[in-house]
Amino acid sequence: MSLAATERRRHLVTAVIGTVLMLVMGTVLLLGFRFATQMRTNITALQTASTLQTYPEELSHQLNALRDRLEVRAYSGQALADLQSTVKRFDRELRTLSASVDPDSPQLGHALLLWHQYAPVLDPVVNFNGQPYVDSDTGGSSLSREGREHYAAVKRAQLFASENARPLQTQLANLATGLQRTSSDAATRLRALLMGGVFAALVLGVVAAYFQLSRSRHERVAREAQEQTRDILKTVREGFFLLDAHYRIGTVWSDALTRMFSRSDFAGLTFEELLRGLVPASTLGTAMKYIKLLWGDRAHENLMKSINPLGQLEITMDNGHGGKETRYLQFDFHRVMGPEGIKHVLCSVGDVTSSVLLARELHESQENASAQLDMMVGMMHVDPLQLVSFLDTAETGLKLVNTILKEPARTDAEFRKKLTGLFRELHAIKGEASALNLKSVANRVHTLEDMVGECAAAAGAMMATPAAAPLPATATVTAPAASGAPGAMTGRSAAAAGSTSKPPPAERAARRVEELSPALYSMAERLAQDHAKSFRLTLNGLADVPAPYTATIKDCLIQMLRNAAVHGIEPPEVRRANAKKDTGSVVVDFRKMTDGYELVFEDDGAGILPETLKAAAVRRLLITQDEAALMDTRAAMALIFRPGFSTQEEISMDAGRGVGMDVVARSVYALGGKLGVSTHPGKFTRFKIVLPATEAVSTAVA
């Protein structure tokens, strides 16, 4: 039996005992009052009967006295008055006695009968009001005629009273005896009643004392249980509290709840007020809908647990030092049922921050292990020589990244230059990894790019460089010359020039770009799939690329292919609407010229709109609105090669950093080449790279 049921039963028994005790005592008092009243009446009647016993003799004596007075012709008025008074008293008291005694009493009946027989005899005597004597001079006083009649009535009354005095006394004595016996019986019953009442009171008192002791024992047990409950609520690490039908917290909760929420005023607080300010409004709304569902009679508790939106709730709280900290709380709900349905909802709150962080660490470890496994599997499908070349290039690029990270940045310009260099090198490594379909490596480098971007955002750095120099007057729009930018070498060239590590073997350096063709075709398929595009890649003349240009041509092709897939080629439905073939075309041509080499990269995509370029540059704060208004077409096209410039708002694996075309421009300028771009909106975009003869490059490097 539950503690509440035991308490209710104890209260019920106590109430019953109290009620019975009151009924018994009330009954005893009522019966006692009745018996006492009857005894008082009987005693009064007994006293009256005892008094009435003297009246017959007194009447007889008074009649004798009256007769004697009349015989001696003495004054009889006083004797008659005494007789009249006695008769009236006797009659009055006898009537009173008959009213207080049982009318069926035979003694009373006989007494009344005898007294009624007195009436015809006594009435002529007591009612006499004439003159009994007459006076004469000769004879003196003598009885008058009225006096003689009165005297005769007195003698008859005296004779009757003498004969019936004893019987009347006997009847009155018997009546008194009966009244005395009745009073004695009533007294006996009263004593028995009082003794029974005292006994019943004693029994009930003993029972009440027993239940009081039992109640005291139960109260002691209840107090101990309450103390144990308080100890439990102080000790448990979970927060416990009850919610009523109005979603308000009850008056009892565990101390852990105070520690979790850094407050102690929970009593009467609604669940919504508890979470307000700690979680987003959408999460709070979902939580309140769930709490309301818990009070539904048809809600299945196990099903409700499975859809609990507060199983792992992220909250942000003050850490007590002026900052914020993130905690993860797990809410669990159990409905408390009562006789009439759901009585409360028990809510338990656990701080699972450590478990969540540990689970994240385990998940990251698993992801790292899986990524390493994927990387190993991916490397197994890459041509060994290409893989060795990529690893050497990546090692060189990462060494340069470490060198850039170690360089101090004392001014804002130096800091922007440092971030631009980091993005450029990382983007190049990611591009080559994507070309070789090393997704794990590409994803890791992309994550590193995100970290650099977060660092730039936290420091308030702007991805911007000084304004570009004017474009040279050529047949096509070209990017600015590299003379305006200090250090005209690419990251890999600078690292190769300054690195203390041994150079790659000769067979690696002589690796032809045409051997990158399978990787470029694979990269084109991946780009088309990732961006929902359809295009065909055509590669021509890559066998003629000289060895000193292999790295540059490879980097340029990777970056321009990604640029074409993201920004150039339209989706099939757009091409169809513009009367184009669903499948786009990307063509790469490399040819030897009389004074050097030429690389042409062309796609039949959407082309480039100068106004779109200027608007994107303004959004990225690379130029002002006034500067954009003064730009001509060539200056606007030069924005493509600006570090940090991109027309894509969202950052993805292949675009959005504003680094790809900057890598192309710097790689070309590092070899003393030229870069041009021509476009026709809606038709094509063509990049032309002109490189000097390899002898000129060798002389310049020497």
C-alpha positions in Angstrom: 0.0 0.0 0.0 1.3 3.4 -0.9 2.2 6.0 1.7 -0.6 8.3 0.6 -3.2 5.5 0.9 -1.9 4.6 4.4 -2.1 8.2 5.5 -5.7 8.4 4.1 -6.7 5.2 5.9 -5.2 6.5 9.2 -7.0 9.8 8.9 -10.3 7.9 8.2 -9.9 5.6 11.2 -9.1 8.6 13.4 -12.2 10.4 12.2 -14.4 7.3 12.7 -13.1 6.9 16.3 -13.7 10.6 17.0 -17.2 10.3 15.6 -18.0 7.2 17.6 -16.6 8.8 20.8 -18.8 11.8 20.2 -21.9 9.7 19.6 -21.3 7.6 22.7 -20.7 10.6 24.9 -23.7 12.3 23.4 -25.9 9.3 23.9 -24.7 9.0 27.5 -25.3 12.6 28.2 -28.8 12.5 26.6 -29.9 9.4 28.5 -28.3 10.7 31.7 -30.2 14.0 31.3 -33.4 12.1 30.7 -32.9 9.8 33.7 -31.9 12.8 35.9 -35.0 14.7 34.8 -37.1 11.6 35.6 -35.4 11.2 38.9 -36.0 14.9 39.7 -39.7 14.5 38.8 -40.0 11.4 40.9 -38.3 13.0 43.9 -40.5 16.0 43.7 -43.6 13.7 43.4 -42.2 11.6 46.3 -41.9 14.7 48.4 -45.4 15.8 47.4 -46.8 12.3 48.2 -45.1 12.3 51.5 -46.5 15.7 52.3 -50.0 14.7 51.2 -49.9 11.7 53.7 -50.4 14.2 56.6 -53.4 16.0 55.1 -56.1 13.3 55.8 -55.4 13.4 59.6 -55.1 17.2 59.5 -58.5 17.4 57.8 -60.0 15.1 60.4 -58.5 17.2 63.3 -59.7 20.5 61.7 -63.2 19.1 61.3 -63.2 18.0 64.9 -62.1 21.5 66.0 -64.7 23.1 63.9 -67.4 20.8 65.3 -66.2 21.6 68.9 -66.4 25.3 68.2 -69.9 25.1 66.9 -71.0 23.0 69.9 -69.8 25.5 72.4 -71.0 28.4 70.4 -67.4 29.7 70.0 -66.0 31.6 67.2 -65.6 29.2 64.3 -64.4 31.5 61.5 -60.7 30.8 62.0 -61.3 27.0 62.2 -63.3 27.2 59.0 -60.6 29.3 57.3 -57.9 26.8 58.3 -60.1 23.9 56.9 -60.7 25.7 53.7 -56.9 26.4 53.3 -56.0 22.8 53.9 -58.6 21.5 51.5 -57.3 23.9 48.7 -53.7 22.9 49.4 -54.5 19.2 49.3 -56.5 19.5 46.2 -53.8 21.6 44.4 -50.9 19.4 45.4 -52.8 16.2 44.5 -53.5 17.6 41.1 -49.8 18.5 40.7 -48.9 15.0 41.8 -51.2 13.4 39.3 -49.6 15.5 36.6 -46.1 14.4 37.4 -46.8 10.7 38.1 -47.7 8.0 35.6 -51.5 8.4 35.0 -51.8 4.6 35.0 -50.5 4.3 38.5 -53.2 2.3 40.5 -52.1 4.0 43.8 -52.7 7.4 42.3 -56.0 6.3 40.9 -57.3 5.0 44.2 -56.1 8.2 46.0 -57.9 10.4 43.4 -61.0 8.2 43.8 -61.1 8.6 47.5 -60.5 12.3 47.3 -63.3 12.7 44.9 -65.5 11.0 47.5 -64.5 13.7 50.0 -65.8 16.4 47.7 -69.6 15.9 48.3 -69.0 15.9 52.0 -66.5 18.7 52.3 -68.0 21.1 49.8 -71.0 22.1 52.1 -68.6 22.8 54.9 -65.9 24.8 53.1 -68.5 26.7 51.1 -70.4 27.9 54.1 -70.5 31.7 54.4 -73.6 32.3 56.5 -74.0 33.3 60.2 -74.0 30.2 62.4 -75.2 31.9 65.5 -78.1 34.1 66.7 -78.1 36.0 69.9 -81.1 36.6 72.3 -81.5 38.4 75.6 -83.0 35.4 77.3 -81.3 32.4 75.8 -77.9 33.9 74.8 -76.2 32.6 71.6 -77.7 29.7 69.8 -77.4 28.1 66.4 -79.3 29.6 63.7 -81.1 27.6 61.1 -78.1 27.9 58.8 -75.9 27.2 61.7 -77.8 24.0 62.5 -77.4 22.9 58.8 -73.7 23.8 58.9 -73.2 21.9 62.1 -74.9 18.8 60.6 -72.6 19.0 57.5 -69.6 19.4 59.7 -70.5 16.3 61.7 -71.1 14.3 58.6 -67.7 15.5 57.1 -66.0 14.8 60.4 -67.4 11.3 60.5 -66.5 10.6 56.8 -63.0 12.0 57.3 -62.4 9.8 60.4 -63.5 6.7 58.5 -61.5 7.4 55.2 -58.4 9.2 56.5 -56.5 5.9 57.0 -57.4 4.5 53.5 -56.4 7.7 51.9 -53.1 7.8 53.8 -52.5 4.2 52.8 -52.9 5.0 49.1 -50.7 8.0 49.4 -48.1 6.0 51.2 -48.2 3.3 48.6 -47.9 5.9 45.9 -44.8 7.4 47.7 -43.4 3.9 48.0 -43.8 3.4 44.2 -42.3 6.7 43.5 -39.4 5.9 45.7 -38.9 2.6 44.0 -39.1 4.2 40.6 -36.5 6.8 41.6 -34.3 4.1 42.9 -34.5 2.2 39.6 -33.8 5.4 37.7 -30.8 6.1 39.9 -29.6 2.5 39.3 -30.0 2.9 35.5 -28.3 6.3 35.6 -25.3 4.8 37.5 -25.2 1.9 35.0 -25.4 4.4 32.1 -22.6 6.5 33.6 -20.5 3.5 34.2 -21.1 2.3 30.7 -20.3 5.7 29.3 -17.1 5.8 31.4 -16.1 2.4 30.2 -16.9 3.2 26.6 -14.9 6.4 26.9 -12.0 4.5 28.4 -12.2 1.9 25.6 -12.4 4.6 22.9 -9.6 6.5 24.7 -7.4 3.5 24.6 -8.2 3.0 21.0 -7.6 6.6 20.3 -4.3 6.5 22.2 -3.3 3.4 20.2 -4.0 5.1 16.9 -2.3 8.3 18.2 0.7 6.2 19.0 0.4 4.6 15.6 0.0 8.0 14.0 3.0 9.3 15.8 5.0 6.3 14.6 3.8 6.8 11.1 4.6 10.5 11.3 8.0 9.6 12.5 8.4 7.2 9.6 7.1 9.9 7.3 9.5 12.4 8.7 12.3 10.0 8.2 11.1 9.3 4.7 11.0 13.1 4.0 14.5 13.4 5.3 15.6 10.6 3.2 13.9 12.1 0.2 15.6 15.4 0.9 18.9 13.6 1.1 18.2 11.9 -2.2 17.3 15.2 -3.8 20.4 16.8 -2.5 22.6 13.9 -3.7 21.3 12.9 -7.1 23.1 14.4 -10.1 19.9 14.6 -12.1 17.4 17.4 -11.7 13.9 16.3 -10.7 10.7 18.3 -10.5 6.9 17.9 -11.0 4.8 19.8 -13.6 1.1 20.4 -12.9 -1.7 20.7 -15.5 -0.8 24.4 -16.0 2.9 23.4 -16.8 4.1 24.9 -13.5 6.9 23.5 -11.4 5.9 22.2 -8.0 7.4 23.2 -4.6 10.0 20.3 -4.5 13.0 19.8 -6.7 16.5 18.4 -6.5 19.5 20.5 -5.8 21.1 19.4 -9.1 18.4 21.5 -10.8 19.7 24.6 -9.1 23.3 23.9 -10.2 22.2 23.2 -13.8 20.2 26.4 -14.3 22.0 28.6 -11.8 18.8 29.7 -10.1 16.7 28.6 -7.2 13.3 30.3 -7.8 11.6 27.3 -9.4 8.4 27.2 -7.4 5.4 28.2 -9.6 7.7 28.8 -12.6 6.3 27.5 -15.9 8.3 25.2 -18.1 8.3 27.8 -20.8 9.8 30.4 -18.4 12.4 27.9 -17.4 13.8 27.5 -20.9 13.1 31.0 -22.3 16.4 32.7 -23.1 18.3 29.5 -23.0 17.2 27.9 -26.3 16.0 29.3 -29.6 12.4 30.2 -30.0 11.7 27.4 -32.4 13.1 24.8 -30.0 11.0 26.3 -27.2 7.8 26.1 -29.2 8.5 22.5 -30.1 9.2 21.7 -26.4 5.9 23.3 -25.3 3.9 21.3 -27.9 5.5 18.1 -26.7 4.7 19.0 -23.0 1.0 19.6 -23.9 0.9 16.2 -25.7 2.0 14.5 -22.5 -1.2 15.5 -20.8 -3.3 13.8 -23.4 -5.2 10.7 -22.2 -4.6 8.8 -25.4 -0.8 9.6 -25.6 1.3 6.4 -25.5 4.1 7.0 -23.1 6.7 4.8 -24.9 5.8 6.4 -28.2 6.1 9.9 -26.6 9.6 8.9 -25.3 10.6 8.0 -28.9 9.7 11.5 -30.2 11.1 13.5 -27.3 12.6 16.6 -28.8 14.4 17.4 -25.6 16.5 14.2 -25.5 19.6 16.3 -26.1 19.0 20.0 -25.6 21.7 22.5 -26.3 21.5 25.5 -24.0 23.7 28.6 -23.6 24.2 29.9 -20.1 26.4 32.4 -18.2 29.6 30.8 -16.9 29.8 33.1 -13.9 32.8 35.0 -15.3 31.0 37.3 -17.8 31.1 34.8 -20.6 28.9 32.1 -22.1 29.1 28.3 -22.0 27.3 25.6 -23.9 25.7 22.7 -22.0 23.8 19.7 -23.2 20.8 18.6 -21.1 18.7 15.5 -21.5 15.0 15.8 -20.4 13.0 12.7 -19.7 9.3 12.8 -18.8 7.1 10.3 -16.9 3.4 10.8 -16.3 2.2 10.4 -12.6 -1.3 8.8 -12.7 -4.0 9.5 -10.0 -7.5 8.2 -9.5 -8.9 10.7 -11.9 -6.2 10.5 -14.6 -2.9 12.2 -15.0 -1.9 14.0 -11.8 1.6 15.3 -12.6 4.4 14.9 -15.0 7.7 14.0 -13.5 10.6 15.6 -15.3 14.2 14.5 -14.9 17.0 16.5 -16.3 20.5 15.2 -16.8 23.7 17.1 -17.7 25.1 15.0 -20.6 27.7 17.6 -21.7 30.6 15.2 -21.0 28.9 12.4 -22.8 28.1 14.5 -25.8 31.6 15.9 -26.0 33.0 12.4 -25.6 30.7 11.1 -28.3 31.9 13.9 -30.6 35.5 13.0 -29.9 34.7 9.4 -30.7 32.9 10.4 -33.8 35.7 12.6 -34.9 38.1 9.8 -34.2 36.0 7.4 -36.3 35.7 10.0 -39.0 39.5 10.5 -39.0 40.1 6.7 -39.1 37.5 6.4 -41.9 39.0 9.3 -43.7 42.5 7.8 -43.5 41.1 4.5 -44.7 39.3 6.3 -47.6 42.5 8.1 -48.4 44.5 4.9 -48.4 41.9 3.2 -50.6 41.8 6.3 -52.9 45.5 6.4 -53.2 45.5 2.7 -54.3 43.5 3.7 -57.4 45.8 6.6 -58.4 48.7 6.2 -60.8 51.8 5.7 -58.6 53.8 8.3 -60.4 51.0 10.8 -60.2 50.5 10.1 -56.5 54.2 10.6 -55.8 54.1 13.8 -57.8 51.1 15.0 -55.8 52.7 14.1 -52.5 55.8 16.0 -53.3 53.7 19.0 -54.4 51.5 18.8 -51.3 54.5 18.5 -49.1 56.1 21.6 -50.7 52.8 23.5 -50.4 52.3 22.6 -46.7 55.8 23.6 -45.9 55.1 26.9 -47.5 51.9 27.1 -45.4 53.9 26.5 -42.3 56.4 29.2 -43.3 53.5 31.7 -43.9 52.0 30.9 -40.6 55.3 31.6 -38.8 55.8 34.9 -40.5 54.7 37.8 -38.2 52.0 40.2 -39.5 52.4 43.6 -37.8 50.0 45.6 -40.1 46.6 45.0 -41.5 48.0 44.8 -45.0 50.6 42.1 -43.9 47.8 40.1 -42.3 45.6 40.2 -45.4 48.6 39.2 -47.5 49.3 36.3 -45.1 45.7 35.1 -45.3 45.7 35.4 -49.1 48.9 33.3 -49.3 47.4 30.6 -47.1 44.2 30.5 -49.2 46.2 30.3 -52.4 48.4 27.4 -51.3 45.6 25.4 -49.7 43.3 26.0 -52.7 46.0 24.7 -55.1 46.5 21.5 -53.0 42.8 20.9 -52.8 42.4 21.4 -56.5 45.1 18.8 -57.4 43.6 16.4 -54.8 40.2 16.8 -56.4 41.8 16.2 -59.8 43.2 12.9 -58.6 39.8 12.0 -56.9 41.4 12.0 -53.4 38.2 13.1 -51.8 39.4 12.6 -48.2 42.4 14.8 -48.8 40.4 17.5 -50.6 37.8 17.5 -47.7 40.5 17.9 -45.1 42.1 20.8 -47.0 38.7 22.3 -47.4 38.1 22.1 -43.7 41.5 23.8 -43.2 40.3 26.6 -45.5 37.2 27.0 -43.4 39.4 27.4 -40.3 41.5 30.0 -42.0 38.2 31.8 -43.1 36.9 31.7 -39.5 40.2 33.2 -38.3 39.9 36.0 -40.8 36.3 36.7 -39.8 37.2 36.7 -36.1 40.0 39.1 -36.7 37.9 41.3 -38.9 40.2 40.9 -41.8 39.1 41.8 -45.3 40.2 39.6 -48.2 41.4 42.5 -50.3 44.6 43.7 -52.0 45.6 47.0 -53.6 43.7 48.0 -56.8 44.9 46.2 -59.9 47.0 48.0 -62.5 45.5 49.0 -65.8 45.2 46.3 -68.4 47.5 46.4 -71.4 46.0 47.1 -74.8 45.7 43.8 -76.5 43.2 42.1 -78.7 41.6 40.5 -75.7 41.1 41.7 -72.1 44.1 40.6 -70.1 44.9 40.6 -66.4 47.3 43.1 -64.9 51.0 42.5 -65.2 52.8 40.8 -62.3 55.3 43.6 -61.9 52.9 45.4 -59.6 52.9 42.5 -57.1 56.0 41.8 -55.1 57.3 38.2 -55.4 56.3 37.1 -58.9 56.8 33.4 -58.1 54.1 31.0 -57.3 53.9 29.4 -53.9 55.4 26.1 -55.2 58.1 28.0 -57.1 59.1 30.0 -54.1 59.0 26.9 -51.9 61.1 25.0 -54.4 63.6 27.8 -54.6 63.9 28.3 -50.9 63.3 24.8 -49.7 66.2 22.9 -48.1 64.6 19.6 -49.0 66.0 17.7 -51.9 64.4 18.2 -55.3 62.2 15.5 -56.9 63.9 13.0 -59.0 64.4 13.8 -62.7 61.7 11.4 -63.8 59.2 13.1 -61.7 60.0 16.5 -63.0 59.8 15.3 -66.6 56.3 14.0 -66.0 54.2 15.2 -69.0 50.9 17.0 -68.4 49.2 14.6 -70.8 49.5 12.0 -68.1 47.2 14.2 -66.1 44.5 13.7 -68.7 42.7 10.8 -67.0 42.6 12.7 -63.8 41.2 15.8 -65.6 38.5 13.6 -67.3 37.6 12.1 -63.9 37.6 15.5 -62.3 35.3 16.8 -65.0 32.8 13.9 -64.4 32.9 14.6 -60.7 32.3 18.3 -61.2 29.4 17.7 -63.6 27.8 15.4 -61.1 28.3 17.6 -58.0 26.9 20.7 -59.7 24.2 19.1 -61.8 25.8 20.1 -65.1 26.5 18.2 -68.3 29.6 19.0 -70.4 32.3 17.3 -72.5 36.0 17.9 -71.9 38.4 17.9 -74.9 42.1 18.0 -74.3 44.5 18.8 -77.3 48.3 19.2 -77.5 49.2 18.4 -73.9 52.0 16.2 -75.1 53.9 19.3 -76.2 54.0 20.9 -72.8 57.7 21.3 -71.8 58.9 19.9 -68.5 59.4 23.4 -66.8 55.8 24.3 -67.5 54.2 21.0 -66.3 53.3 22.2 -62.8 52.0 25.6 -64.0 49.9 24.1 -66.8 48.5 21.4 -64.4 47.5 24.0 -61.8 46.0 26.3 -64.4 43.9 23.6 -66.0 42.6 22.3 -62.6 41.5 25.8 -61.5 40.0 26.8 -64.9 38.2 23.5 -65.2 36.6 24.1 -61.7 35.8 27.7 -62.7 34.1 26.6 -65.9 32.0 23.9 -64.2 30.8 26.2 -61.4 30.4 29.6 -63.2 30.5 28.9 -66.9 28.5 25.9 -68.0 24.8 26.3 -67.4 22.4 23.6 -66.2 20.8 21.6 -69.0 17.4 23.2 -68.6 18.9 26.7 -68.9 20.9 25.7 -72.0 17.8 24.2 -73.5 15.9 27.5 -72.8 18.7 29.4 -74.6 18.6 27.1 -77.7 21.8 25.4 -76.7 22.7 21.8 -76.6 22.1 20.1 -73.2 25.7 19.1 -73.0 28.2 21.9 -72.8 31.7 21.9 -74.2 35.0 22.6 -72.6 38.0 22.6 -74.9 41.7 22.8 -74.0 44.3 23.5 -76.7 48.1 23.8 -76.1 50.4 24.7 -79.0 53.9 25.7 -79.6 54.4 29.2 -81.1 57.5 30.7 -82.7 58.4 32.7 -79.6 56.9 30.4 -76.9 53.8 28.5 -76.1 50.0 29.2 -76.0 47.3 27.5 -73.9 43.7 28.3 -74.8 40.8 27.2 -72.4 37.3 27.8 -73.7 33.8 26.9 -72.6 30.5 27.5 -74.4 28.8 28.6 -71.2 27.0 31.7 -69.9 29.9 34.1 -70.5 30.8 37.0 -68.1 28.8 40.2 -67.5 31.0 43.1 -66.3 28.1 44.5 -64.2 27.8 41.1 -62.4 31.6 41.3 -61.7 31.4 44.8 -60.3 28.3 44.0 -58.1 30.1 41.0 -56.6 33.2 43.0 -55.9 31.1 45.7 -54.2 29.4 43.0 -52.0 32.8 41.6 -51.0 34.0 45.2 -50.2 36.9 44.8 -52.7 35.9 48.1 -54.3 33.4 50.9 -53.5 30.3 51.8 -55.4 31.9 54.9 -56.8 35.0 52.9 -58.1 32.6 50.4 -59.7 30.8 53.2 -61.5 34.2 54.4 -63.0 35.4 51.0 -64.2 35.4 50.2 -67.9 35.0 46.6 -69.2 38.7 45.7 -69.0 39.0 46.9 -65.5 35.9 45.0 -64.5 37.2 41.8 -66.2 40.4 42.2 -64.3 38.4 41.7 -61.1 38.3 37.9 -61.9 42.0 37.6 -60.9 41.6 39.6 -57.7 42.4 37.7 -54.5 39.2 37.1 -52.6 36.9 37.8 -55.5 34.1 35.4 -56.4 30.6 35.7 -57.8 29.4 32.8 -55.8 27.9 33.7 -52.4 28.2 30.3 -50.7 31.5 28.5 -50.2 31.7 25.0 -51.6 34.5 22.5 -52.4 35.0 24.1 -55.8 34.2 27.8 -55.5 33.5 30.7 -53.3 37.0 31.4 -51.8 38.1 33.9 -54.5 41.4 32.0 -54.9 41.3 29.8 -58.0 41.8 32.4 -60.7 44.3 34.2 -58.5 46.4 31.0 -58.5 46.2 30.9 -62.3 47.3 34.5 -62.7 50.2 34.2 -60.2 51.4 30.9 -61.7 51.4 32.4 -65.2 53.1 35.6 -64.1 55.8 33.6 -62.2 57.0 32.3 -65.5 56.9 35.7 -67.2 53.8 34.8 -69.2 50.6 36.7 -70.1 47.0 35.9 -69.4 44.0 37.2 -71.3 40.3 36.6 -71.2 37.6 37.2 -73.7 33.9 36.5 -73.4 30.5 36.9 -75.1 27.6 36.8 -72.7 25.5 33.8 -73.3 28.0 32.3 -75.8 31.5 31.5 -74.5 34.4 32.5 -72.2 38.0 32.0 -73.4 41.2 32.2 -71.4 44.5 32.5 -73.3 47.8 31.9 -71.6 51.0 32.9 -73.4 54.3 31.5 -72.0 57.8 32.4 -73.2 60.2 29.9 -74.5 61.7 27.6 -71.9 65.2 29.0 -72.6 64.0 32.5 -71.5 62.5 31.1 -68.3 65.8 29.3 -67.5 67.8 32.5 -68.1 65.4 34.5 -66.0 65.6 32.0 -63.1 69.4 31.9 -63.4 
